[in-house]
Amino acid sequence: MRPHARPHPQPRSEPHSGPPSRSRLRLLLLALGAFAMGTDSMVMAGILGLVARDLEVSVQEAGQMVTVFALSYALLAPVLATATARWPRRRLLLTALTVFTVANVLSAVAEDYPFLLATRVLAAAGAALYTPTANAVATTLVPPERRGRALATVLGGMTVATALGVPLGTYIGRTDWRLTMWLVAALGAAAFLGLALLLRDLPAPAAAPGLRARLAPLRDRRVLGAASTTLVFLLAFNLVYIYLGTALRPATGGDAGRLTLVLLVTGVASVAGSWLGGRAVDRLGVRTVLLVGSGVVAAVYLALPWLSGSMPGALVYAAVAPLAGWAVSVALPHRLVSLDPPAAPLLISLNSSALYLGMAAAGGAGSLAITVLGTRWFPLASAALALVALTLSAATTTRRPATRTAAASTAPSTRGITGAAGAAGAAHSAPVPLPAHCPAPPAG
């Protein structure tokens, strides 16, 4: 019988049949790649000022690096996933890491701003290839009953990037932003070497949906409303985060050490919010988490022009806004999946696209807000957008409690505002659904 006629083709050797310690090492190497991707996408908030001074551009112009990266990721992810659907996964992972690492080396040696922007597009292409593939591969390295934990381990790389990678990258680059880029490149190279040596005998990739199939759920108004909420909320959250150094300059005085401390608190609060959000969705329902979380975020941004006047105030922001924001980020994909559980992979993929489009829009919107409102008052634009997200949530959700289904349970594993994007790719690439007991990514 021809191989494609078999209902469930089996690889010649099952990756999860090896020693558990080897599987754990492979998962940690996949997580290291995710850590590099997460650090690269978020660390710019800590080095914008240095980039702006070195390349003789404004901070607002430097912020467009985040816009270019996020927009490129959002647009390239579905295109690249379709174009490489038949590639062996090992080759795809190593190609993605090569592209990503080379892009960050080029970022580190960039002599002018246009060239730096071009390297951000290349880095986004590598990340868009790597993240969904790494999550899918993780589910093939372990027995079925441990696939949720395997995915959580890889996504944990993204979570740890927020808590550790961003403040570490900011601190290393406190005198020269290029050192931060070299750090990210080194992380990508380390993941490449480890996976090249240890990641073999992977099964053939499962059939992937085409572009038309990926966009088909948008015909449902409920899906469109949920995706719009994701986009607006991520726009509100990242509008301040991208320009955090500017927003908190009265408190930090431009000192990189103080900004690193703020980012460290932000990272820890993000992990806590991710953990809390998953449990709150289970106990209170998606609607409650969306409304309360969005309201808290709006209130913090409304108060930020006054909180930013001192370090204690800045630390209050760093503790509260990410805690509420990442709780909302857990509820957003969970809500989408609950609309049509059988279509969970495509719905989470759409959530990922909306997420990165929100991040992309935040760079330009933040620049405009600074120009119009000034460096002290521009967080008020985020407050207004958070209220828009709250209104959308109130208008497009019901009071029914969240439904606990096996498919919907994948959504809480999409922890974090940027980590959620990685989980989205995992869902549409994974050969099997995740078990209902899929835990949260490990904190720290």
N, C-alpha and C positions, 0 to 999 in steps of 0.2 A: 504493500500500500504506500502511496506517495505520502511524504511527511505532512504536506498541508492538509491531507484528508483526515488526519487524526484529530479528534475533538479536543484533546489536551496534550499537545506535544511536550515531551520531556527532554531536557538537556542530557547530554551524555553523562555528565557528572553533576550532581546537585550541589550548588555552592554551600548550602547549609548543612551538608553531611560531614564537614570537617570539624576539627576541634572547636569548641565554643570560644576559646581564647583567641583563635585566629579570626573568627567572625567578629568578635568585639573589636579587634585591632582594625579590621577593614572598615567597620562602622565608624570608628574614631577617625580614621583617615578621611572618610567621606565627610564627617563633621568638621574636620580641619579645613577642607575646601569650602564648606558652607560658612565657617568662621571667617575665612578670607573674604568671601563674597559680601558677607554682612558688614564686615569692617570697612570694606571699600565703599559700599553704598552709603554708609552713615557717618564716617569719620570726617567728611568734608566740613561738617558743621563746626568742627574744632579748629580747622586750619584755614578757613576762608580769608581771614585777615592777612595771614602771612602770604597766601597765594596772591591776593590783591596787591600787596605792596611789592612783592618780588616781580610780578609781571606787569605792574603799572596799570592796573585796571581798578575799578571801584569794587567794593564788596558786593554790591548788587550784581555787577557783571560776573564776578567770580561765582556767585550763587547759581548761575546758569549751568555750572558743571553738574549740579544735582539734577537740574531739569533735563539736560541732555542725556545723562545716564538713565534716569527713570523713564523718559519718553522712548529712548532706544530700546530699553528692556521690554516695555509694554508692547511696542510695535513688532519687535523682532522675535519675541518668545513664541507666539503661535506660528509665525512663518518658518522659523528654524525648526520647531518641533515637527512640522509637516514635512519639511525638506529632508530631515535626517531620520525620519521614522523607521527606515530599514537599516540604519547603521548598527553595527555591533555596539553594545553599550560601553564596553571597555574603550573602544576607539573613540566613541563620542565623549566620554568623560575626559580622556587624556587630551583630545583636541580642544575641548572647552577650557581646560586648565592651561594649556599652552597659549591659547588666544588671550586668556585673562592675565596670565603672568607677563607675557610680552607687552600687553597694553599698559600694565602698571610700570614696567621698566621704562617704556616710552614716556609715560606721564612723569616719571622721576627725572628724566633728562630734557623735558620740554623747555624750549627757550622762549616760546611766545604763547599767548593765550589761545589763538585759533588751533595751533597744533595740540595743545592740551585738551581742548574740547574734542578734537578728533580721536584722541586716545580714550576718552570717556565713552565714545560710541563703541569702540573696539572692546573695552572692558565690559560694557553692558552685553555685547554679543556673547562673550565668554560666559558671563553669569547666566544669561538666558538659556544657554545650552546646558550648563552644568547643573543648576539647581533642581529642575524637575527630574533630570536623569539620575542624579545622586539619590533623590528620595525614592524613585522607582527601584533602583538597584538595591537599596537598603532592604526592601521587602523580599528580595530573592536570596538574601544571605542567611536567613534564619528560618526556623520552622514556622508554619502558619500561626501558631498561637503566640509567637513573639514578634510578629510583624509590626504591631502598634508600637512596641518599645523600640524596635529598630528605627522606625520613622522618627520617633521622639528624640532618639539619640542624634540623628543627623540634623533635625530642626534645632536641637539644642546648640549646634554650632552657631546658628543665627542668633539665638537668645544670648549666648555668651558673648557674641560680638558686640551686642548692645551694652552688656554689663561690664565687659573687660576690654574688648578690642578697641572701642571708640575712645575711652579715656586713655588707654595705653598708647594708641596712635597719636592722640592729641599731645600727650606728654612727650613722646619721642620727637615729634615734629615741632616742639615749642620754639625752637630756634631756626629750624629749616624744614619746611613742609615736605621737601623732597625725601627726607628720611622716612616719613610716614608712607610714602609711595613705595620706597624700597622695602619697608616692613611688609606691606601687603603683597608685593611681588615675591618676597621670600616665603611667605605663608603659602602662596599658590604653588611655588616650586616644590616645597616640602610635600604638599599633598600630591603633586604629580609624581614625584619619585616614589613615594610610598605606595600609591595605587598602581603604578607601573610594575612594581615588584610583586605585589601581593594580590592584586585583583585579577583573577583569571577564571576561566570556565563559567562564564555567565550565560544564562539562557538567552535565546533569541528574543528580540523585542516583540511585545504584543502589538497587534494592529492598532494604529493610532487614528483618531478621527481627523478628517480634513478641515480646512478653514471654514467651509460652509456649515459643517456640523457643529463646530465650536461656537459659532455665532447664532445658531438657530434659537437657543433659549431666549434671546433678547426680544423675540416676538411676543413673549409673555409680559404683560404690563407689570405684573408683580415682580418679575425678575429685573425688569428695567428699573423699577423704583428702588429695589434693594441695591442694585449695582450703582445707581445714582447716589444713594446714601453713602456707600463706601467711598466713592470718588470725592464727595463734598467733605466728608469727615477727614479723610486723609489729606485733603487740601488744607483744611483748617489746622490740623495737627502739625504738618510739616512746614507751613508758612512761617511759623515761629522757630521750629527746630533748626531749619536750614540756616537761619540768621540768628541763632541763639547767642553767639558771641556779641552781636550788635545789640540785641535786646537786653542782655545782662551786663553790658559794659559799665554802667554806673556802679554795679556791685563788684565786678571783678577788676575794674580799673585797667582792663586790657592785659591782666596778668594771666599767663597760660596755666600756671599752677592752680589758680582759683577756678578757672574754667574747667580744668581737668577734674577738680573735685565735684563741680556741679554735674558734669557728664557722668561721673562715677555714680553719684546719687541717682541721676536719671536712669542709668542702666539697671541699678538694683531695683528701683521702683518699677521699671518696665517688666522685669522678671516677676516681681510680686503681683503686678497687675495682670499679667498673663495667667498666672496660677489662680488668682482670685476670680478672674473673669470666667474661666472654664467652670468653676464650681458655682458661681453666681448664676450662670446660664442654666445649669442643671436644676438649681433650687428655685430660682425666681422667674426664669423664663427670659427669652431673648428681648422682648419689648421692655421689660423693666431695666435690664442692663443697658440697653441702648439709650433710653430716656434719662436715667440717672447719670450714666457715664458722660453722655453728651452735655448734660446740664452742669456737671461738675467742671468739665473741661472749659466750657464757656465762661463759667464764673472765675476760674483761675486766670484765663486770658484777659478777662475784664479787669482783674486786679493787678495784672503783671506790670503795668506802668508804675505802680506804686511799690510792688514787691521788689522790682529790680533796683531799687535805690539802696539796698543793703545786702550783704551776703546771707544773713538769716532769711530775708525775704526771698532771695534767689533760690535758696535751698528748699524753702516751702514749695515754690513752683516746681523744682526738680523732683520733689517727692510726690506731689499730688497730681499734677497733670499727666505724667506717664502712667501712674497707677490707674487712673480712670480711663485714659486713652487706650492703653493696651487691653483693658477689660472690654472696652467697646470693640476692639479689633478682633477679639475672640468671638463676640456675638455676631459680627457682620457675616462671616462665611457660614456660621451655623444657621443663620436665618435663611440664607440663600439655599442651602442644602435642604432645609425643611420644606421648601416650596415644592420640590420634586425629588425625593430621595433617590429614585433610580437614575436620575441624571446628575448625581452628585459630582462626578469628575468634571463635567463640562461647566457646571455652575461654579465650582470653586475656581476653575480656570478663569472664568469671567470675573470673579471677585479679585483675582490676582491682577488682571488687566486694569480693572477700575482702580485698584490700589496704586499701581505704578503711574497711571495717568494722573491721579490726584497728587502724587509726589512730584510728577513732572510739572504740573500746573503751579505747584507751590513756589517754585523758584522764581518764575515770572511774577506771580501774584505778590510774593513777598517783596520783590524789588519795587513793584508799583506802589505797594502800601508804604514802604519806607519813603519813597519820593513824595507821596501825597500827604501822609500823616506824620512823617518824621520818625526818627529812631526810637523815641520814647513811646509814641502812641500807636505804632503800627500793629502791635498785638491785638488791638481792638478789631482789626479786620478778621483775625482768627476767631475772636469771640463771636462776631456776627455770623461767620460761616459755620461755627459749631452749633449756633442756634438754628441755622437753616437745616443742618443735619438732624437736629432734634425734631424739628417740625416735620421733615420728611419721614422720620421714624414713626412719629405719632400718627401721621396720616396714612402710612402704608403697612402698619402692623396691627394685629388684633390682640385682645387680652387673653387669648387662649394660651395655656402653658406650652412650653417647648415640647415637641414630641421626641422621645428618646428612641431613635432607630439606629440600626447598625450603620446605615449610610450616614445619617446625620452626625453620628459620633465622630466622624472624621473631622468635623469642623473644629471642635475644641482643640484638636492637635495642631491646628494652624495658628499657633501662638504668635502674637506679636505683630506689630504694625508692618514690619518688613519681613519678618519670618513667615507671615501668612502667604506671601508670594511664593516662597519655596514649597510650602505644602500644597499650594494649588497645582503646581506642576507635578508633584508626586501623585496626586489623585488621578490626573488623566493619563499618567504613564504607568502606574502600578498595574500588574497583571491580575491582582485580586483585591477585593474590598478589605479594608482594615477591620479588625475585630472591634466589637462594641466596647471593649475595656481599654481602648487606646489611651494611654496616660498622657499627661502634659509633658513637654520637654523638661529635662532636668534643669533646675535653677542653678546657675553658676557652674 
